[in-house]
Amino acid sequence: MTATQHPPLRILCVVGARPNFMKIAPILTALKAHAPAVEARLLHTGQHYDVAMNSQYFEALGIPAPDDNLEVGSGSHAAQTAEVMLRVEKVIDQYAPDALLVVGDVNSTLACALVAAKKGIAVVHVEAGLRSGDRAMPEEINRVLTDQLSDLLFTTEEGAFDNLRAEGVAAGRIHFVGNVMIDTLLHNLPRAVPAASLAAQHGRPGFGAGPGGYGVLTLHRPSNVDQPETLAALLDTALRIGATTPLMFPVHPRTRAAIERFGLGGRLDAAAILPLPPLGYLEMLGLMKDARLVLTDSGGIQEETTALGVPCITLRENTERPITVEQGTNTIAGTDPARILALHAALLADGGKRGRQPRYWDGQAAVRIAAILLDWLERRRGGGHGA
């Protein structure tokens, strides 16, 4: 069927938080390559509402300004999810999309999927089927429920298929396409801001420039930063690592507030750590690209370090991205200082885990998504059942 025979297919693409931005950028590009047969509209729920940070990410990634911004802001998980649902319903009613596309696992992902599903709008989930097995993580609840609501599910790794089938999702709805986060990474790698520039910009020229290199630390999960004993132990462990591998530490606002609340600010004054404000995408990419190692509790960074071939020590007891452990550079350490320090010592001795690139982490995931999605929607509009 041609564009002259039918009006364009309308796809409402949703973002809510910064991890979503890196995933939606290549998808929008791939969908707009099919214009005028496709009309892709971008909705930002405002779940992450720092205007300066959001605009910095949008500009760096080449994302157009959102067509709609719900400006939901912060709140409890229940309040935020409910507010997104109330506000997105009006946009869905006005735009009448053929499909609503959500990415990742934030509250906005689930809230928008639930409203669309109840209105009979096809729900498309990118990054489906990832599971940590830990229902104490709000993101795990969002993942499971969004997948149950979705009509078309795109996966980043082959193991996600088994997770979805075990939960009763029909095989024909699942498509292994690869990782759109890696599309964004590979596209932007030549533009990454060097770590040396960041160090100099923040008053520490030459930081981490010695023969041992430098590491990167990120912490933001409530389980790591909301309890003073856990946070203090992690910061003390970071100081010990920093004695031989100086650590650049972009401090998440939640983490900085906790450090101040618990009186732990002195840890950030040590020569072994360079605290940084929250960074834009190109700055963070530059930090990771040349790092000796990365210590993190972020799921996305586990994937990015695998793509970059940089050893990653994950400060969690589990991961929803097991391929980063099985094939990539990631090792799960938990929060036990002895375990973390032992992994660092082993890295110094042998260079650390290098891994290999998982299948379809090749920069073309979004192209595959667009082709499958548009074919599915065309057949659905023509009276077929879709894949």
SULZI-V738249 format. One record per residue. RES is the residue in one small letter. SS is DSSP state (@ for helix, = for strand, . for the rest). PSI is psi in radians with two decimals (* if undefined). BURIAL is I if it has 16 or more other ideal C-beta (glycine too) atoms within 10 Angstrom, else O. Layout:
res=RES ss=SS psi=PSI burial=BURIAL
res=RES ss=SS psi=PSI burial=BURIAL
This chain:
res=m ss=. psi=2.49 burial=O
res=t ss=. psi=2.90 burial=O
res=a ss=. psi=-0.46 burial=O
res=t ss=. psi=-0.39 burial=O
res=q ss=. psi=-0.43 burial=O
res=h ss=. psi=2.68 burial=O
res=p ss=. psi=2.82 burial=O
res=p ss=. psi=2.60 burial=O
res=l ss== psi=2.26 burial=I
res=r ss== psi=2.15 burial=I
res=i ss== psi=2.09 burial=I
res=l ss== psi=1.97 burial=I
res=c ss== psi=2.30 burial=I
res=v ss== psi=2.35 burial=I
res=v ss== psi=2.68 burial=I
res=g ss=. psi=-0.54 burial=I
res=a ss=. psi=2.83 burial=I
res=r ss=@ psi=-0.67 burial=I
res=p ss=@ psi=-0.47 burial=I
res=n ss=@ psi=-0.52 burial=I
res=f ss=@ psi=-0.76 burial=I
res=m ss=@ psi=-0.43 burial=I
res=k ss=@ psi=-0.59 burial=I
res=i ss=@ psi=-0.47 burial=I
res=a ss=@ psi=-0.94 burial=I
res=p ss=@ psi=-0.46 burial=I
res=i ss=@ psi=-0.79 burial=I
res=l ss=@ psi=-0.75 burial=I
res=t ss=@ psi=-0.77 burial=I
res=a ss=@ psi=-0.67 burial=I
res=l ss=@ psi=-0.71 burial=I
res=k ss=@ psi=-0.31 burial=O
res=a ss=. psi=-0.30 burial=O
res=h ss=. psi=0.08 burial=I
res=a ss=. psi=2.59 burial=O
res=p ss=. psi=0.11 burial=O
res=a ss=. psi=-0.33 burial=I
res=v ss== psi=2.46 burial=I
res=e ss== psi=1.93 burial=I
res=a ss== psi=2.15 burial=I
res=r ss== psi=2.37 burial=I
res=l ss== psi=2.19 burial=I
res=l ss== psi=2.22 burial=I
res=h ss== psi=2.13 burial=I
res=t ss=. psi=-0.35 burial=I
res=g ss=. psi=0.31 burial=I
res=q ss=. psi=-0.80 burial=I
res=h ss=. psi=2.04 burial=I
res=y ss=. psi=0.16 burial=I
res=d ss=. psi=1.82 burial=O
res=v ss=@ psi=-0.77 burial=O
res=a ss=@ psi=-0.79 burial=O
res=m ss=@ psi=-0.73 burial=I
res=n ss=@ psi=-0.81 burial=I
res=s ss=@ psi=-0.57 burial=O
res=q ss=@ psi=-0.78 burial=I
res=y ss=@ psi=-0.78 burial=I
res=f ss=@ psi=-0.76 burial=I
res=e ss=@ psi=-0.79 burial=O
res=a ss=@ psi=-0.64 burial=I
res=l ss=@ psi=-0.03 burial=I
res=g ss=. psi=0.49 burial=O
res=i ss=. psi=2.27 burial=I
res=p ss=. psi=2.76 burial=O
res=a ss=. psi=2.45 burial=O
res=p ss=. psi=2.49 burial=I
res=d ss=. psi=-0.51 burial=O
res=d ss== psi=2.44 burial=I
res=n ss== psi=2.02 burial=I
res=l ss=. psi=-0.33 burial=I
res=e ss=. psi=0.86 burial=O
res=v ss=. psi=-0.75 burial=I
res=g ss=. psi=-2.85 burial=O
res=s ss=. psi=3.07 burial=O
res=g ss=. psi=3.07 burial=O
res=s ss=. psi=2.89 burial=O
res=h ss=@ psi=-0.75 burial=O
res=a ss=@ psi=-0.82 burial=O
res=a ss=@ psi=-0.74 burial=O
res=q ss=@ psi=-0.79 burial=I
res=t ss=@ psi=-0.77 burial=I
res=a ss=@ psi=-0.72 burial=O
res=e ss=@ psi=-0.69 burial=I
res=v ss=@ psi=-0.77 burial=I
res=m ss=@ psi=-0.77 burial=I
res=l ss=@ psi=-0.72 burial=O
res=r ss=@ psi=-0.60 burial=I
res=v ss=@ psi=-0.43 burial=I
res=e ss=@ psi=-0.68 burial=O
res=k ss=@ psi=-0.70 burial=O
res=v ss=@ psi=-0.75 burial=I
res=i ss=@ psi=-0.74 burial=I
res=d ss=@ psi=-0.69 burial=O
res=q ss=@ psi=-0.70 burial=O
res=y ss=@ psi=-0.51 burial=I
res=a ss=. psi=1.07 burial=O
res=p ss=. psi=2.73 burial=I
res=d ss=. psi=-0.48 burial=I
res=a ss== psi=2.61 burial=I
res=l ss== psi=2.18 burial=I
res=l ss== psi=2.18 burial=I
res=v ss== psi=2.68 burial=I
res=v ss== psi=2.61 burial=I
res=g ss=. psi=-2.56 burial=I
res=d ss=. psi=0.46 burial=I
res=v ss=. psi=3.03 burial=I
res=n ss=@ psi=-0.64 burial=I
res=s ss=@ psi=-0.59 burial=I
res=t ss=@ psi=-0.90 burial=I
res=l ss=@ psi=-0.77 burial=I
res=a ss=@ psi=-0.81 burial=I
res=c ss=@ psi=-0.66 burial=I
res=a ss=@ psi=-0.69 burial=I
res=l ss=@ psi=-0.75 burial=I
res=v ss=@ psi=-0.79 burial=I
res=a ss=@ psi=-0.78 burial=I
res=a ss=@ psi=-0.72 burial=I
res=k ss=@ psi=-0.37 burial=O
res=k ss=. psi=0.10 burial=O
res=g ss=. psi=0.32 burial=O
res=i ss=. psi=2.35 burial=I
res=a ss== psi=2.32 burial=I
res=v ss== psi=2.27 burial=I
res=v ss== psi=2.16 burial=I
res=h ss== psi=2.06 burial=I
res=v ss== psi=2.27 burial=I
res=e ss=. psi=0.75 burial=I
res=a ss=. psi=2.78 burial=I
res=g ss=. psi=0.04 burial=I
res=l ss=. psi=2.36 burial=I
res=r ss=. psi=2.33 burial=I
res=s ss=. psi=-0.35 burial=I
res=g ss=. psi=0.09 burial=O
res=d ss=. psi=1.73 burial=O
res=r ss=. psi=-0.10 burial=O
res=a ss=. psi=-0.26 burial=O
res=m ss=. psi=2.11 burial=I
res=p ss=@ psi=-0.59 burial=O
res=e ss=@ psi=-0.56 burial=I
res=e ss=@ psi=-0.71 burial=I
res=i ss=@ psi=-0.79 burial=O
res=n ss=@ psi=-0.73 burial=I
res=r ss=@ psi=-0.89 burial=I
res=v ss=@ psi=-0.83 burial=I
res=l ss=@ psi=-0.68 burial=O
res=t ss=@ psi=-0.72 burial=I
res=d ss=@ psi=-0.61 burial=I
res=q ss=@ psi=-0.47 burial=O
res=l ss=@ psi=-0.25 burial=I
res=s ss=. psi=2.53 burial=I
res=d ss=. psi=-0.52 burial=I
res=l ss== psi=2.22 burial=I
res=l ss== psi=2.12 burial=I
res=f ss== psi=2.21 burial=I
res=t ss== psi=2.65 burial=I
res=t ss=. psi=-0.37 burial=I
res=e ss=. psi=2.67 burial=I
res=e ss=. psi=-0.50 burial=O
res=g ss=@ psi=-0.37 burial=I
res=a ss=@ psi=-0.50 burial=I
res=f ss=@ psi=-0.79 burial=I
res=d ss=@ psi=-0.67 burial=O
res=n ss=@ psi=-0.78 burial=I
res=l ss=@ psi=-0.72 burial=I
res=r ss=@ psi=-0.66 burial=O
res=a ss=@ psi=-0.41 burial=O
res=e ss=. psi=0.16 burial=O
res=g ss=. psi=0.17 burial=O
res=v ss=. psi=2.28 burial=I
res=a ss=. psi=2.42 burial=O
res=a ss=@ psi=-0.61 burial=O
res=g ss=@ psi=-0.24 burial=O
res=r ss=@ psi=-0.13 burial=I
res=i ss== psi=2.30 burial=I
res=h ss== psi=2.13 burial=I
res=f ss== psi=2.00 burial=I
res=v ss=. psi=-0.25 burial=I
res=g ss=. psi=-2.92 burial=I
res=n ss=. psi=1.96 burial=I
res=v ss=@ psi=-0.45 burial=I
res=m ss=@ psi=-0.64 burial=I
res=i ss=@ psi=-0.53 burial=I
res=d ss=@ psi=-0.87 burial=I
res=t ss=@ psi=-0.75 burial=I
res=l ss=@ psi=-0.87 burial=I
res=l ss=@ psi=-0.65 burial=I
res=h ss=@ psi=-0.62 burial=I
res=n ss=@ psi=-0.09 burial=I
res=l ss=@ psi=-0.74 burial=O
res=p ss=@ psi=-0.31 burial=O
res=r ss=@ psi=0.06 burial=O
res=a ss=. psi=2.44 burial=I
res=v ss=. psi=2.16 burial=I
res=p ss=. psi=2.50 burial=O
res=a ss=@ psi=-0.62 burial=I
res=a ss=@ psi=-0.64 burial=I
res=s ss=@ psi=-0.71 burial=O
res=l ss=@ psi=-0.77 burial=I
res=a ss=@ psi=-0.78 burial=I
res=a ss=@ psi=-0.71 burial=O
res=q ss=@ psi=-0.54 burial=O
res=h ss=. psi=0.47 burial=O
res=g ss=. psi=0.23 burial=O
res=r ss=. psi=1.08 burial=I
res=p ss=. psi=2.43 burial=O
res=g ss=. psi=-0.02 burial=O
res=f ss=. psi=2.21 burial=I
res=g ss=. psi=0.25 burial=I
res=a ss=. psi=0.01 burial=O
res=g ss=. psi=3.10 burial=O
res=p ss=. psi=-0.43 burial=O
res=g ss=. psi=-0.13 burial=O
res=g ss=. psi=-2.80 burial=O
res=y ss== psi=2.86 burial=I
res=g ss== psi=3.01 burial=I
res=v ss== psi=2.41 burial=I
res=l ss== psi=2.30 burial=I
res=t ss=. psi=2.43 burial=I
res=l ss=. psi=2.27 burial=I
res=h ss=. psi=-0.26 burial=I
res=r ss=. psi=2.42 burial=I
res=p ss=@ psi=-0.67 burial=O
res=s ss=@ psi=-0.38 burial=O
res=n ss=@ psi=-0.48 burial=I
res=v ss=@ psi=-0.18 burial=I
res=d ss=. psi=-0.16 burial=O
res=q ss=. psi=2.21 burial=O
res=p ss=@ psi=-0.65 burial=O
res=e ss=@ psi=-0.77 burial=O
res=t ss=@ psi=-0.83 burial=I
res=l ss=@ psi=-0.75 burial=I
res=a ss=@ psi=-0.73 burial=O
res=a ss=@ psi=-0.69 burial=I
res=l ss=@ psi=-0.71 burial=I
res=l ss=@ psi=-0.69 burial=I
res=d ss=@ psi=-0.68 burial=O
res=t ss=@ psi=-0.71 burial=I
res=a ss=@ psi=-0.67 burial=I
res=l ss=@ psi=-0.69 burial=I
res=r ss=@ psi=-0.71 burial=O
res=i ss=@ psi=-0.73 burial=I
res=g ss=@ psi=-0.36 burial=I
res=a ss=. psi=-0.54 burial=O
res=t ss=. psi=-0.46 burial=O
res=t ss=. psi=1.57 burial=I
res=p ss== psi=2.46 burial=I
res=l ss== psi=2.22 burial=I
res=m ss== psi=2.27 burial=I
res=f ss== psi=1.57 burial=I
res=p ss== psi=2.05 burial=I
res=v ss=. psi=2.03 burial=I
res=h ss=. psi=2.51 burial=I
res=p ss=@ psi=-0.70 burial=O
res=r ss=@ psi=-0.71 burial=O
res=t ss=@ psi=-0.74 burial=I
res=r ss=@ psi=-0.72 burial=I
res=a ss=@ psi=-0.69 burial=O
res=a ss=@ psi=-0.72 burial=I
res=i ss=@ psi=-0.75 burial=I
res=e ss=@ psi=-0.73 burial=O
res=r ss=@ psi=-0.63 burial=O
res=f ss=. psi=0.08 burial=I
res=g ss=. psi=0.63 burial=O
res=l ss=. psi=0.20 burial=I
res=g ss=@ psi=-0.46 burial=O
res=g ss=@ psi=-0.48 burial=O
res=r ss=@ psi=-0.52 burial=I
res=l ss=@ psi=-0.13 burial=I
res=d ss=@ psi=-0.10 burial=O
res=a ss=. psi=2.64 burial=I
res=a ss=. psi=-0.39 burial=O
res=a ss=. psi=-0.22 burial=I
res=i ss== psi=2.38 burial=I
res=l ss== psi=1.72 burial=I
res=p ss== psi=2.41 burial=I
res=l ss== psi=2.71 burial=I
res=p ss=. psi=2.96 burial=O
res=p ss=. psi=2.40 burial=I
res=l ss=. psi=2.70 burial=I
res=g ss=. psi=3.01 burial=I
res=y ss=@ psi=-0.81 burial=I
res=l ss=@ psi=-0.57 burial=I
res=e ss=@ psi=-0.78 burial=I
res=m ss=@ psi=-0.66 burial=I
res=l ss=@ psi=-0.72 burial=I
res=g ss=@ psi=-0.67 burial=I
res=l ss=@ psi=-0.84 burial=I
res=m ss=@ psi=-0.64 burial=I
res=k ss=@ psi=-0.74 burial=I
res=d ss=. psi=0.21 burial=I
res=a ss=. psi=2.63 burial=I
res=r ss=. psi=-0.63 burial=I
res=l ss== psi=2.86 burial=I
res=v ss== psi=2.29 burial=I
res=l ss== psi=2.22 burial=I
res=t ss== psi=2.79 burial=I
res=d ss=. psi=0.30 burial=I
res=s ss=. psi=2.35 burial=I
res=g ss=@ psi=-0.78 burial=I
res=g ss=@ psi=-0.67 burial=I
res=i ss=@ psi=-0.53 burial=I
res=q ss=@ psi=-0.71 burial=I
res=e ss=@ psi=-0.76 burial=I
res=e ss=@ psi=-0.71 burial=I
res=t ss=@ psi=-0.60 burial=I
res=t ss=@ psi=-0.79 burial=I
res=a ss=@ psi=-0.57 burial=I
res=l ss=@ psi=-0.19 burial=I
res=g ss=. psi=0.47 burial=O
res=v ss=. psi=2.24 burial=I
res=p ss=. psi=2.38 burial=I
res=c ss== psi=2.30 burial=I
res=i ss== psi=2.00 burial=I
res=t ss== psi=2.18 burial=I
res=l ss=. psi=0.99 burial=I
res=r ss=. psi=2.89 burial=I
res=e ss=. psi=-0.15 burial=O
res=n ss=. psi=3.03 burial=O
res=t ss=. psi=2.50 burial=I
res=e ss=. psi=0.03 burial=I
res=r ss=. psi=1.15 burial=I
res=p ss=. psi=-0.40 burial=I
res=i ss=@ psi=-0.46 burial=I
res=t ss=@ psi=-0.41 burial=I
res=v ss=@ psi=-0.78 burial=I
res=e ss=@ psi=-0.67 burial=O
res=q ss=. psi=-0.37 burial=I
res=g ss=. psi=-2.61 burial=I
res=t ss=. psi=0.12 burial=I
res=n ss== psi=2.47 burial=I
res=t ss== psi=2.28 burial=I
res=i ss== psi=2.12 burial=I
res=a ss=. psi=-0.38 burial=I
res=g ss=. psi=-2.70 burial=O
res=t ss=. psi=0.22 burial=I
res=d ss=. psi=2.05 burial=O
res=p ss=@ psi=-0.70 burial=I
res=a ss=@ psi=-0.73 burial=O
res=r ss=@ psi=-0.77 burial=I
res=i ss=@ psi=-0.80 burial=I
res=l ss=@ psi=-0.63 burial=O
res=a ss=@ psi=-0.70 burial=O
res=l ss=@ psi=-0.66 burial=I
res=h ss=@ psi=-0.73 burial=I
res=a ss=@ psi=-0.70 burial=O
res=a ss=@ psi=-0.65 burial=O
res=l ss=@ psi=-0.73 burial=I
res=l ss=@ psi=-0.56 burial=O
res=a ss=@ psi=-0.67 burial=O
res=d ss=@ psi=0.08 burial=O
res=g ss=. psi=-0.21 burial=O
res=g ss=. psi=3.00 burial=I
res=k ss=. psi=2.26 burial=I
res=r ss=. psi=-0.63 burial=O
res=g ss=. psi=-2.84 burial=I
res=r ss=. psi=2.90 burial=O
res=q ss=. psi=2.18 burial=O
res=p ss=. psi=2.75 burial=I
res=r ss=. psi=2.42 burial=O
res=y ss=. psi=0.22 burial=I
res=w ss=. psi=1.12 burial=I
res=d ss=. psi=0.13 burial=O
res=g ss=. psi=0.08 burial=I
res=q ss=. psi=0.24 burial=I
res=a ss=@ psi=-0.75 burial=I
res=a ss=@ psi=-0.61 burial=I
res=v ss=@ psi=-0.75 burial=I
res=r ss=@ psi=-0.72 burial=I
res=i ss=@ psi=-0.85 burial=I
res=a ss=@ psi=-0.75 burial=I
res=a ss=@ psi=-0.80 burial=O
res=i ss=@ psi=-0.79 burial=I
res=l ss=@ psi=-0.79 burial=I
res=l ss=@ psi=-0.67 burial=I
res=d ss=@ psi=-0.75 burial=O
res=w ss=@ psi=-0.77 burial=I
res=l ss=@ psi=-0.66 burial=I
res=e ss=@ psi=-0.79 burial=I
res=r ss=@ psi=-0.61 burial=O
res=r ss=@ psi=-0.72 burial=I
res=r ss=@ psi=-0.53 burial=O
res=g ss=. psi=0.05 burial=O
res=g ss=. psi=0.00 burial=O
res=g ss=. psi=3.08 burial=O
res=h ss=. psi=-0.10 burial=O
res=g ss=. psi=3.08 burial=I
res=a ss=. psi=* burial=I
